[in-house]
């Protein structure tokens, strides 16, 4: 089953930035957070990064959002 890309270029840039911030607070600055919070931030950052690199977000599909630039006959 092929997944239709629904994450566009600008959206990818923001998502990568958000993922890096989540990794920073979850892994590197975890002394300021509770262990559960640090673990959740790291896991959500990883899930966000995987979705970004794949170009497909399941939550976007549920919400009917598509930020990709696929309307040029591709």
C-alpha positions in Angstrom: 0.0 0.0 0.0 1.5 3.3 -1.1 1.0 6.3 1.1 0.1 9.6 -0.5 2.4 12.4 0.6 0.5 15.0 2.5 3.4 17.1 4.0 4.7 20.0 1.9 8.1 21.7 1.8 7.6 24.5 4.3 5.7 22.2 6.6 8.7 19.8 6.6 11.1 22.6 7.6 8.9 23.5 10.6 8.4 19.9 11.6 12.1 19.2 11.5 12.7 22.2 13.7 10.0 21.2 16.1 11.5 17.6 16.2 15.0 19.0 17.0 13.6 21.1 19.8 11.7 18.2 21.2 14.9 16.0 21.0 16.9 18.7 22.8 14.5 19.1 25.7 13.9 15.3 25.9 17.5 14.1 25.7 19.9 16.9 26.4 18.0 19.0 28.8 16.2 16.2 30.6 17.5 17.3 34.0 14.9 20.1 34.1 12.0 17.7 33.3 10.4 14.8 34.9 11.6 11.5 33.4 8.2 10.7 31.9 8.0 14.1 30.3 11.5 13.7 28.8 10.6 10.3 27.5 7.4 11.5 25.9 9.1 14.5 24.3 11.7 12.2 22.8 9.2 9.7 21.5 7.0 12.4 20.0 10.0 14.1 18.4 11.0 10.8 16.9 7.5 10.1 15.6 7.3 13.6 14.1 10.7 13.2 12.5 9.8 9.8 11.0 6.5 11.2 9.6 8.3 14.2 8.2 11.0 12.1 6.4 8.3 9.8 5.0 6.3 12.8 3.8 3.1 11.3 5.3 1.2 12.2 8.5 -1.6 9.9 9.6 -3.2 12.7 11.7 -3.3 15.0 8.6 -5.2 12.2 6.8 -7.8 12.0 9.6 -8.2 15.8 9.6 -8.3 16.1 5.8 -5.2 18.3 5.7 -2.8 18.3 2.7 0.1 20.7 2.6 2.0 19.0 -0.3 2.4 20.6 -3.7 1.0 17.7 -5.7 -1.6 19.7 -7.8 0.7 20.1 -10.8 -0.2 16.9 -12.6 2.2 14.7 -10.6 
